[in-house]
Amino acid sequence: MIKFTVLAATLLAASVPTVSFAATEDAGQFTHQGVDYHYTTEDKSGDRVVRGTAYAGKVPFELHIHKKTVTGTFNNKPVEFELDDVKKLGIEIRN
């Protein structure tokens, strides 16, 4: 669970500038530790949603960013963590 949480937090941190300013669906990509991530972001029912794939499209993920928490899946396994936990990793999140 920790590994998935760290990966999800990394993804969240990389997508935050896009997520923070996106009123409609937006797409992006980045590479972290040799892994390519491709994702889209959208606002949905008051949440920010980040959907995409990692590891050459083989690993799907979906993160729902709430006011204080993030829930979702990474590689079809549930992830849930507090935004404060992301900040403890030294990552600043702008809501």
Secondary structure as a PSIPRED ss2 file (coil, helix, strand):
# PSIPRED VFORMAT (PSIPRED V4.0)

   1 M C   1.000  0.000  0.000
   2 I H   0.000  1.000  0.000
   3 K H   0.000  1.000  0.000
   4 F H   0.000  1.000  0.000
   5 T H   0.000  1.000  0.000
   6 V H   0.000  1.000  0.000
   7 L H   0.000  1.000  0.000
   8 A H   0.000  1.000  0.000
   9 A H   0.000  1.000  0.000
  10 T H   0.000  1.000  0.000
  11 L H   0.000  1.000  0.000
  12 L H   0.000  1.000  0.000
  13 A H   0.000  1.000  0.000
  14 A H   0.000  1.000  0.000
  15 S H   0.000  1.000  0.000
  16 V H   0.000  1.000  0.000
  17 P H   0.000  1.000  0.000
  18 T H   0.000  1.000  0.000
  19 V H   0.000  1.000  0.000
  20 S H   0.000  1.000  0.000
  21 F H   0.000  1.000  0.000
  22 A C   1.000  0.000  0.000
  23 A C   1.000  0.000  0.000
  24 T C   1.000  0.000  0.000
  25 E C   1.000  0.000  0.000
  26 D E   0.000  0.000  1.000
  27 A E   0.000  0.000  1.000
  28 G E   0.000  0.000  1.000
  29 Q E   0.000  0.000  1.000
  30 F E   0.000  0.000  1.000
  31 T E   0.000  0.000  1.000
  32 H E   0.000  0.000  1.000
  33 Q C   1.000  0.000  0.000
  34 G C   1.000  0.000  0.000
  35 V E   0.000  0.000  1.000
  36 D E   0.000  0.000  1.000
  37 Y E   0.000  0.000  1.000
  38 H E   0.000  0.000  1.000
  39 Y E   0.000  0.000  1.000
  40 T E   0.000  0.000  1.000
  41 T E   0.000  0.000  1.000
  42 E E   0.000  0.000  1.000
  43 D E   0.000  0.000  1.000
  44 K E   0.000  0.000  1.000
  45 S C   1.000  0.000  0.000
  46 G C   1.000  0.000  0.000
  47 D E   0.000  0.000  1.000
  48 R E   0.000  0.000  1.000
  49 V E   0.000  0.000  1.000
  50 V E   0.000  0.000  1.000
  51 R E   0.000  0.000  1.000
  52 G E   0.000  0.000  1.000
  53 T E   0.000  0.000  1.000
  54 A E   0.000  0.000  1.000
  55 Y C   1.000  0.000  0.000
  56 A C   1.000  0.000  0.000
  57 G C   1.000  0.000  0.000
  58 K C   1.000  0.000  0.000
  59 V E   0.000  0.000  1.000
  60 P E   0.000  0.000  1.000
  61 F E   0.000  0.000  1.000
  62 E E   0.000  0.000  1.000
  63 L E   0.000  0.000  1.000
  64 H E   0.000  0.000  1.000
  65 I E   0.000  0.000  1.000
  66 H C   1.000  0.000  0.000
  67 K C   1.000  0.000  0.000
  68 K C   1.000  0.000  0.000
  69 T E   0.000  0.000  1.000
  70 V E   0.000  0.000  1.000
  71 T E   0.000  0.000  1.000
  72 G E   0.000  0.000  1.000
  73 T E   0.000  0.000  1.000
  74 F E   0.000  0.000  1.000
  75 N C   1.000  0.000  0.000
  76 N C   1.000  0.000  0.000
  77 K E   0.000  0.000  1.000
  78 P E   0.000  0.000  1.000
  79 V E   0.000  0.000  1.000
  80 E E   0.000  0.000  1.000
  81 F E   0.000  0.000  1.000
  82 E E   0.000  0.000  1.000
  83 L H   0.000  1.000  0.000
  84 D H   0.000  1.000  0.000
  85 D H   0.000  1.000  0.000
  86 V H   0.000  1.000  0.000
  87 K H   0.000  1.000  0.000
  88 K H   0.000  1.000  0.000
  89 L C   1.000  0.000  0.000
  90 G C   1.000  0.000  0.000
  91 I C   1.000  0.000  0.000
  92 E C   1.000  0.000  0.000
  93 I C   1.000  0.000  0.000
  94 R C   1.000  0.000  0.000
  95 N C   1.000  0.000  0.000
